[in-house]
Amino acid sequence: MSQVEFLPMVEKYYPVKLFVKLIIGFFCHIVRLIRILKKKQSNGVSIIVLHKIGDSIFSTHAIKKIVEFHQDKIISIICFPETKSIFQLAFPSIEITTISHNFFWKGRIATRDAYKILHEKSPEIIYDLTGAITSASLITFSSAEKIVGMNLEYFKPLYDKFSPMRTTPHLIDMYMDVVRQVLSIGNDSDYTFPLKPSNSNKVLIHPFAGWAAKEWGIEKYYELAQKLSSQYRVEFITEVNTLPASIKKEIQANFRLTETKSVEDLIENINDCGVFIGNDSGPVHIASFLGRPTFTIYGPTNPSYCKPIGVRHGFINKIIECSPVKDRICYTQAGLKCPHFKCMTELTVSEVNEMIDQFISSISGLSSTQIIDNKI
């Protein structure tokens, strides 16, 4: 169970929900009063972004606005180690500080070491772009003069300016809502990442995702690669030691396979591709962030909430009776409790191959043959 899902589960039982809300609310108010009394000399701005890769990339648009607004202050970004390289690329002049995942209570409650990191920053202003128990526990005893952020309603008293976590697309706007607490910005911002020129003629496939329900299947990706290879130069990329030995041997016999050991490896290899294909996962958003065209296969998540923005990003999903048409994820917690994975298993290789061919042709305005000649 994720940290975001833990408290909402008590809402099945109204008395429990009310009791938990009262207890947490009372605690937050007391902590807030203590924090006001212990305020000390502070300076600078700390932006807390404790996310995985995808949401970290989504948050960069909001962070850019914060950096522009506070250009006269010292700014630092506090994130997890695996996303440091993302923020370094996006904000090369900003200090990036990492906090380990070693939180208490299955990664939810900040440790003394985490508190110490924020305390040493001694920020005047904190922007919390995390929206979870993780960040709420981290800012609880901060002496910052102002805390702006989003989170579950339970933690609202911790913030000077609070943004409820929206339930409408796109997730990027959830982070921009925090900025809107301070700045007057509209809802029509351009969330595209600039397309960057590439001399590569390869289609790069990443077949995995955060959990099984979001994965189309390595066997289907292999069959897709065989079809695409008649027109494009196809390669595979995976994390090291994730492929079963049998399929790995078969892939290596017919395609180049790169096994990465770090996010930095992933960035380096994605930078060298013409089109990136994958499931709803961090690598797809890295490709978008790097200015590469992407094609994503969705299942238990709603593309409207999390797809890369722009005409150079395509997708396909099989709509079945339980697909999340209006909600962000399906009722089985994005497939974590799904008994069948039909939204993925019923999506055929032929359907995906046809959509990808149409997509590549449409983004270039050229035929498939011309695209392979480095003219994407």
C-alpha positions as CSV (number, residue, x, y, z in Angstrom):
1,M,0.0,0.0,0.0
2,S,1.4,3.4,-0.9
3,Q,1.7,6.3,1.5
4,V,-0.9,8.2,-0.4
5,E,-3.4,5.4,-0.1
6,F,-3.0,4.6,3.6
7,L,-5.2,7.3,5.2
8,P,-7.9,7.4,2.6
9,M,-8.7,3.7,3.3
10,V,-10.1,4.6,6.6
11,E,-12.8,6.6,4.8
12,K,-14.8,3.4,4.4
13,Y,-15.8,3.8,8.0
14,Y,-17.0,7.3,8.8
15,P,-16.5,7.2,12.7
16,V,-12.9,6.1,12.1
17,K,-12.4,8.7,9.5
18,L,-13.7,11.5,11.7
19,F,-11.6,10.3,14.7
20,V,-8.4,10.1,12.7
21,K,-9.0,13.5,11.1
22,L,-9.6,15.1,14.5
23,I,-6.5,13.6,16.1
24,I,-4.2,14.5,13.2
25,G,-5.8,17.9,12.9
26,F,-5.3,18.6,16.6
27,F,-1.7,17.4,16.5
28,C,-0.9,19.6,13.4
29,H,-2.4,22.7,15.1
30,I,-0.2,22.1,18.2
31,V,2.9,21.5,16.1
32,R,2.1,24.7,14.2
33,L,1.9,26.8,17.4
34,I,5.2,25.3,18.6
35,R,6.8,26.0,15.2
36,I,5.7,29.7,15.3
37,L,7.2,30.1,18.8
38,K,10.5,28.6,17.9
39,K,11.0,30.5,14.6
40,K,14.6,31.6,14.1
41,Q,16.7,33.4,11.5
42,S,16.1,31.7,8.2
43,N,16.9,32.2,4.6
44,G,16.4,30.7,1.2
45,V,13.8,28.5,-0.3
46,S,13.6,24.7,-0.1
47,I,11.4,22.7,-2.6
48,I,10.5,19.2,-1.3
49,V,9.9,16.7,-4.1
50,L,9.9,13.2,-2.7
51,H,8.6,11.4,-5.8
52,K,9.5,8.6,-8.3
53,I,10.8,9.6,-11.7
54,G,7.5,10.3,-13.5
55,D,6.0,12.7,-10.9
56,S,9.4,14.3,-10.4
57,I,9.4,15.2,-14.1
58,F,5.8,16.4,-13.9
59,S,6.8,18.7,-11.0
60,T,9.6,20.5,-13.0
61,H,7.1,22.9,-14.6
62,A,6.0,24.1,-11.2
63,I,9.6,24.3,-9.9
64,K,10.5,26.5,-12.8
65,K,7.9,29.0,-11.8
66,I,9.1,28.9,-8.2
67,V,12.7,29.5,-9.2
68,E,11.7,32.4,-11.5
69,F,9.6,34.0,-8.7
70,H,12.4,33.6,-6.1
71,Q,15.3,34.4,-8.3
72,D,16.8,36.7,-5.6
73,K,17.0,33.8,-3.0
74,I,19.1,30.8,-2.5
75,I,17.0,27.8,-3.7
76,S,17.5,24.1,-3.0
77,I,15.6,21.0,-4.1
78,I,15.2,18.1,-1.7
79,C,14.5,14.8,-3.5
80,F,15.3,11.1,-3.5
81,P,18.7,9.9,-4.9
82,E,17.3,8.3,-8.0
83,T,15.7,11.6,-9.2
84,K,18.8,13.8,-8.5
85,S,20.1,13.5,-12.1
86,I,16.7,14.6,-13.4
87,F,16.7,17.8,-11.4
88,Q,20.3,18.5,-12.2
89,L,19.5,18.4,-15.9
90,A,16.4,20.6,-15.4
91,F,18.0,23.1,-13.0
92,P,21.8,23.0,-13.3
93,S,22.4,26.1,-11.2
94,I,20.2,24.9,-8.3
95,E,21.5,22.9,-5.3
96,I,20.1,19.4,-5.3
97,T,20.1,17.6,-1.9
98,T,19.0,14.0,-1.5
99,I,17.2,12.2,1.3
100,S,17.3,8.4,1.4
101,H,14.2,6.2,1.4
102,N,15.1,5.0,4.9
103,F,11.9,6.5,6.5
104,F,10.1,4.9,9.4
105,W,6.8,3.0,9.1
106,K,7.4,1.5,5.7
107,G,8.8,4.7,4.2
108,R,6.2,7.1,5.5
109,I,7.7,8.9,8.6
110,A,10.8,11.0,8.3
111,T,13.8,9.9,10.3
112,R,16.1,12.1,12.4
113,D,18.6,12.2,9.5
114,A,15.9,13.5,7.2
115,Y,14.9,16.2,9.7
116,K,18.6,17.2,10.0
117,I,19.0,17.7,6.3
118,L,16.0,20.1,6.2
119,H,17.1,21.8,9.4
120,E,20.5,22.5,8.0
121,K,18.9,24.3,5.1
122,S,17.0,26.5,7.5
123,P,14.7,27.7,4.8
124,E,12.6,30.8,5.1
125,I,10.0,29.3,2.7
126,I,9.2,25.7,2.0
127,Y,7.3,24.5,-1.1
128,D,6.0,20.9,-0.6
129,L,5.3,19.4,-4.0
130,T,5.1,15.8,-2.6
131,G,1.6,15.6,-1.2
132,A,2.0,12.6,1.1
133,I,2.6,11.6,4.7
134,T,6.3,11.5,3.8
135,S,6.6,15.2,3.3
136,A,4.1,16.1,6.0
137,S,6.3,14.3,8.6
138,L,9.4,16.0,7.3
139,I,8.0,19.6,7.5
140,T,6.2,19.0,10.9
141,F,8.9,20.5,13.1
142,S,10.4,22.9,10.6
143,S,10.8,26.5,11.7
144,A,10.2,28.0,8.2
145,E,8.3,31.3,8.2
146,K,6.0,30.1,5.4
147,I,5.1,26.6,4.1
148,V,3.2,26.3,0.8
149,G,2.1,23.0,-0.5
150,M,-0.4,20.3,-1.2
151,N,-1.3,17.2,0.8
152,L,-4.1,15.1,2.2
153,E,-6.7,17.3,4.0
154,Y,-5.6,15.8,7.3
155,F,-2.4,17.8,7.1
156,K,-3.8,21.1,6.1
157,P,-3.0,22.9,9.4
158,L,0.7,22.4,8.7
159,Y,0.6,24.7,5.8
160,D,0.4,28.5,5.5
161,K,-0.9,28.2,2.0
162,F,-2.6,24.9,1.2
163,S,-3.6,23.3,-2.1
164,P,-6.0,20.3,-2.0
165,M,-4.9,17.4,-4.2
166,R,-7.0,17.7,-7.3
167,T,-8.8,14.7,-8.9
168,T,-8.9,16.0,-12.4
169,P,-6.3,15.8,-15.2
170,H,-3.4,16.5,-15.7
171,L,-1.2,15.5,-12.8
172,I,1.1,18.4,-13.8
173,D,-1.7,20.8,-12.8
174,M,-1.6,19.2,-9.3
175,Y,1.8,20.7,-8.8
176,M,1.0,23.9,-10.6
177,D,-1.9,24.4,-8.1
178,V,0.7,24.8,-5.4
179,V,2.3,27.6,-7.3
180,R,-1.1,29.2,-7.9
181,Q,-1.3,29.7,-4.1
182,V,1.5,32.3,-4.5
183,L,1.5,33.4,-8.2
184,S,-1.2,34.4,-10.5
185,I,-0.9,32.0,-13.4
186,G,-3.6,30.6,-15.7
187,N,-4.7,27.1,-16.5
188,D,-3.5,27.2,-20.1
189,S,0.3,26.9,-19.5
190,D,2.4,25.0,-22.1
191,Y,3.5,21.8,-20.5
192,T,5.4,20.4,-23.5
193,F,9.2,19.8,-23.3
194,P,11.0,21.1,-26.4
195,L,11.7,18.5,-29.0
196,K,15.4,18.2,-29.4
197,P,17.2,17.3,-32.7
198,S,18.4,13.7,-32.9
199,N,20.8,12.0,-35.3
200,S,19.6,8.6,-34.2
201,N,17.5,6.4,-36.4
202,K,16.6,3.9,-33.7
203,V,13.3,2.9,-32.0
204,L,14.1,2.1,-28.4
205,I,11.8,-0.2,-26.5
206,H,11.6,-0.4,-22.6
207,P,9.2,-3.3,-21.8
208,F,8.8,-2.9,-18.0
209,A,7.0,-0.7,-15.5
210,G,6.5,-0.2,-11.8
211,W,4.3,-3.3,-11.4
212,A,3.0,-6.2,-13.5
213,A,-0.5,-4.8,-14.2
214,K,1.1,-1.9,-16.1
215,E,3.2,-4.1,-18.3
216,W,2.1,-5.2,-21.7
217,G,4.4,-8.2,-21.6
218,I,8.0,-8.9,-22.8
219,E,6.8,-11.6,-25.3
220,K,4.5,-9.1,-27.0
221,Y,7.2,-6.4,-27.1
222,Y,9.5,-9.0,-28.7
223,E,6.9,-9.8,-31.4
224,L,6.3,-6.1,-31.9
225,A,10.1,-5.5,-32.3
226,Q,10.2,-8.2,-35.0
227,K,7.4,-6.4,-36.9
228,L,8.9,-3.0,-36.5
229,S,12.4,-4.1,-37.5
230,S,11.3,-4.5,-41.1
231,Q,11.2,-0.7,-41.3
232,Y,13.1,0.6,-38.3
233,R,16.3,-0.1,-36.4
234,V,14.9,-1.5,-33.1
235,E,16.8,-1.9,-29.8
236,F,15.8,-2.9,-26.2
237,I,16.7,-1.3,-23.0
238,T,16.0,-2.7,-19.5
239,E,17.4,-2.5,-16.0
240,V,20.1,-5.1,-15.3
241,N,19.0,-8.5,-14.3
242,T,15.3,-7.9,-15.1
243,L,14.9,-10.2,-18.1
244,P,14.3,-13.9,-17.8
245,A,17.4,-15.8,-19.2
246,S,15.5,-17.4,-22.0
247,I,13.9,-14.3,-23.5
248,K,17.2,-12.3,-22.9
249,K,19.1,-14.8,-25.0
250,E,16.5,-14.6,-27.8
251,I,16.4,-10.8,-27.8
252,Q,20.2,-10.6,-27.9
253,A,20.3,-13.0,-30.9
254,N,18.2,-10.6,-32.9
255,F,18.4,-7.1,-31.3
256,R,20.8,-4.9,-29.4
257,L,20.0,-5.0,-25.7
258,T,21.3,-2.4,-23.2
259,E,21.0,-3.2,-19.5
260,T,21.2,-0.1,-17.3
261,K,22.5,0.1,-13.8
262,S,21.4,3.7,-13.0
263,V,19.1,6.5,-14.0
264,E,22.2,8.2,-15.5
265,D,22.6,5.1,-17.8
266,L,19.0,5.3,-18.8
267,I,19.3,9.0,-19.6
268,E,22.4,8.5,-21.7
269,N,20.8,5.8,-23.8
270,I,17.5,7.5,-24.2
271,N,19.3,10.6,-25.4
272,D,20.5,8.5,-28.3
273,C,17.2,7.3,-29.7
274,G,14.7,8.6,-32.3
275,V,11.5,7.2,-30.8
276,F,10.9,5.7,-27.4
277,I,8.3,3.0,-26.8
278,G,7.2,1.7,-23.4
279,N,4.5,1.3,-20.7
280,D,3.2,3.9,-18.4
281,S,6.5,4.3,-16.4
282,G,9.3,6.6,-15.5
283,P,11.5,5.9,-18.6
284,V,8.7,7.2,-20.9
285,H,8.7,10.5,-19.0
286,I,12.4,10.7,-19.1
287,A,12.3,10.4,-22.9
288,S,9.6,13.1,-23.0
289,F,11.8,15.3,-20.7
290,L,14.8,14.8,-23.0
291,G,12.8,15.9,-26.0
292,R,12.3,12.5,-27.6
293,P,9.0,11.4,-29.3
294,T,7.3,8.7,-27.2
295,F,4.6,6.1,-27.7
296,T,3.1,4.7,-24.5
297,I,1.0,1.6,-23.8
298,Y,-1.6,2.2,-21.0
299,G,-3.7,-0.3,-19.1
300,P,-5.0,0.3,-15.5
301,T,-4.1,4.0,-15.6
302,N,-5.9,6.8,-17.4
303,P,-3.7,8.5,-20.0
304,S,-5.5,11.8,-19.6
305,Y,-3.9,12.2,-16.2
306,C,-0.3,11.2,-16.9
307,K,0.5,11.1,-20.6
308,P,3.4,13.2,-21.9
309,I,2.0,16.4,-23.3
310,G,2.3,17.4,-27.0
311,V,1.7,16.1,-30.5
312,R,5.0,14.2,-30.6
313,H,3.7,11.8,-27.9
314,G,1.3,9.0,-28.8
315,F,-0.4,6.2,-26.9
316,I,-2.8,3.3,-27.1
317,N,-5.0,1.7,-24.5
318,K,-7.7,-1.0,-24.6
319,I,-10.9,0.2,-23.1
320,I,-12.8,-2.5,-21.2
321,E,-15.6,-2.5,-18.7
322,C,-13.3,-1.6,-15.7
323,S,-11.0,0.9,-17.5
324,P,-10.6,4.2,-15.7
325,V,-12.4,6.5,-18.2
326,K,-13.0,9.4,-15.8
327,D,-10.9,8.4,-12.8
328,R,-7.1,8.5,-12.6
329,I,-6.7,4.7,-12.0
330,C,-9.0,1.7,-12.2
331,Y,-10.9,0.5,-9.1
332,T,-8.3,-2.3,-8.5
333,Q,-5.8,0.3,-7.4
334,A,-4.2,0.6,-10.8
335,G,-4.1,-3.2,-11.2
336,L,-2.4,-4.0,-7.9
337,K,-5.5,-6.1,-7.0
338,C,-6.6,-7.0,-10.5
339,P,-7.3,-10.7,-11.1
340,H,-7.0,-10.7,-14.9
341,F,-5.0,-7.8,-16.5
342,K,-7.5,-7.9,-19.4
343,C,-6.8,-4.3,-20.4
344,M,-3.2,-5.5,-21.3
345,T,-3.7,-9.1,-22.3
346,E,-6.5,-8.2,-24.8
347,L,-4.4,-5.5,-26.6
348,T,-2.9,-7.3,-29.6
349,V,0.5,-6.8,-31.2
350,S,-1.2,-6.0,-34.5
351,E,-3.2,-3.2,-32.9
352,V,-0.1,-1.7,-31.3
353,N,2.1,-2.1,-34.4
354,E,-0.5,-0.3,-36.6
355,M,-0.9,2.6,-34.1
356,I,2.9,3.0,-33.8
357,D,3.4,3.1,-37.5
358,Q,0.7,5.7,-37.9
359,F,2.1,7.7,-35.0
360,I,5.7,7.8,-36.4
361,S,4.4,8.8,-39.8
362,S,2.2,11.5,-38.3
363,I,4.9,13.2,-36.1
364,S,7.3,13.5,-39.0
365,G,4.9,14.1,-41.9
366,L,7.0,11.5,-43.7
367,S,6.7,7.9,-44.6
368,S,8.2,5.2,-42.5
369,T,11.1,4.7,-44.9
370,Q,12.0,8.4,-44.6
371,I,11.9,8.3,-40.8
372,I,14.5,5.6,-40.6
373,D,16.8,7.8,-42.6
374,N,17.3,10.1,-39.6
375,K,14.6,12.6,-40.5
376,I,12.4,12.5,-37.4
